[in-house]
Amino acid sequence: MMREEIKSMLKDLPPMDELLQKPWTSRYQEVLGREAVRSTFADVIGEVRRDLLKGLIHSFDTTLIESETRARLEKRSRKSLRRVVNATGVVIHTNLGRSCLGNEVLENVRAVSASYSNLEYDLEEGARGQRHSHVEWLLSSVTGADAAMVVNNNAGAVLLCLAALGRGNEVIVSRGELVEIGGSFRIPDIMDFSGAILREVGTTNRTHLPDYLKAINTQTAMILKVHPSNFRVVGFHSEVSREELAALAREKELIFMEDLGSGVVADLSPWGLQGEPTVRQCVESGVDLVTFSGDKLLGGPQIGAIVGRSQLVERIRHYPLLRAMRVDKMTLAAFEVTLRLYLEGRTGEIPTLRMISQPGKTLRKRARNLASMIRRVTGLQAREVVTQDAVGGGAYPAAVLEGFGVEVEPPEGVSDGSALEWLRSAPVPVIASAKEGKILLHVRTMLDGDGMDVIGALKDLSPREAGHDGED
């Protein structure tokens, strides 16, 4: 395209004042403000101008500029962080917010956040207090540790421990545990950032006690054991037990720390989940410090817990980096009640554990009822099916939770991909999966009331045929 043609087109781009006077913009100016609408128009026009200059487009349509701007404003008018229906069968779904909180937990969060609180005020002394004190004793009691403290998440807990106790010294880690977890949380990078010096031992699949022993020198400060999360080595594989590492650390006067990741507190073996140690078992095995998450198998809010020997916890507590990782009042309010549910033996009121432990007959009944309602209300073909659910959150990656769900056949001419996209665009988005051209809804992870939201979304997917009740 000739330069003069481009210049002419650029002159024809609609002026901002004219666009802001369009009748349809008034609603968005009221909701978002005039400046936000102007800025959105400017972004779209800027992209058109750029594409013209680069020769990526050779013409433009003012109505398309308006429609693109309108689509962006519509999206920005809605709350971004919203409730969704988890019909995936993955209980601790990282992308969907991990653990849900129970009613009693939420009541305490509301009470504390809606008014002033004694967050950092000692009511007995009438003086400044410590925010961590609200959960430390509870956390020690639940885990059996001498002392405990909390930070904003488990990645922060690992970083803080390494920086406070290993900075400038060597920390020994098996090569089989140099994992990357989640969003680029890589153990070697965290080690480097903390100022500790990584000392690798063993191989990817086999590490032996003499490997650790040979690596110990005058610069060694710590032995670190890392939970592999979703990573597993099977077959020709061996690792050193925590009991052996604890004994070695005591003999050599080193710190033995374990990043347990998901943080199992309750014994899950009654529901067929084996192989994950509880935090208490780690402490009783001689681990000096254990770090873990609060929003995974513990079933609470996002938080990073550090439990272990009181002398070490005290050193960490006074490390300057702690202030950058401190926990807010709403998280502490939620975590306190969650821990009290464990102490009182009321784990059935923790949604994560309740979902994992649901009996098969209960899940089957829920699936059957949901399928019947879908047929009756929407006219779509739906039937109860067996599903394979998952714990999620990096715990028990090889374990399968046998469950039940509903298989829904989309209306004629609608692909399963289009149906899933439609469900995601519902007023309450429904996150599901597809199998062999059909929508699959896992009931294990659906909360009370979610079924009606699913039915509402499916009802709008296709008008039911007059006089057809959908029953077989």
C-alpha angles and dihedrals in degrees: 000000000000118000092239091055090053091049090051092051092048089055089053094059107118116261116248095238090056093050093048090055093059107120093230092061094064094082093052092045088056094047101037105017131252094271093055091052091047091049092051092050089048091053093052094045090047090055091050091049091050093049091049092052092048092048092241091127130025100199142012138210121220090214089058090052089053095046093049092048091047091051091052093047091049090054092047091050092064125075108264098209105058143161115266135183112248105212094156099097091233104124100195097038108178094198091051098050102275114239122027118222125235127239097259090050092050092048090057092047090053094046093050097042097043093059142022115289142189091256094143100006127101105219093195096049097033089227142100113304138187121266093214092060091079092071108017098089091043092050092049091049094050094047102033092236125145093233141002143190137176139223133181098279143347095263087058090048092055093045093048094049093049093047095046097043108021108034111134092007136086124270116196118222130170113245087232089065100048090108136159112229126194118316100016096301096157120179095219091051093047089049091052093047092051092056093242119130115240116227111188121205136183125003135288094270105024132040124167134195093252088058089063093042094053092050095056115105140148090286095054115113105161149013112219126199115193128201107235094220108198093351118099135174114207132182118023096028140130137171136180116260120243090241091059092045091048091053091048092049092051092048093051095037093242132140115255112205129179127196100209094181108195096039109221109203103164125057105256097182093102086069094049097262110135137166103046115107119223120237089249091055090053092050092047090049090063103262108156096207130016124189125192145152126266098206100056124061091343086066100220137107126303105286138134116233126203117190132169144077113015095226091056095043089051091054090051091047091061097046110115094229090068094080091061089056102042121138125246125236096255092054092048091049091053095044094049094056092044091055091047089055088058093048091049093048092244098130090137087075092061105094096213094055092041091055093048093048099045110133117244093240090056092050091047092052091049091050092048092050093047093049091050092050092048091053093046099045104033104027090229122135110256134166140176114258139178114255138191110229129187138217095223128186093095093293125119093356092173095046120102121205107210107224147150135248145159126268112208124192112217117231118271112287094022117107122216089246092054090047092053090048090051091051091051090053094053120117086257102031116230116212110202139144137237133232127185093344095312133105113249120206117189109206096198092081097038114105128215108292095019091105091066091052090051092049091048091054093046093046090061092047091077134359111247118243114259112262094008114122096187094232119135 
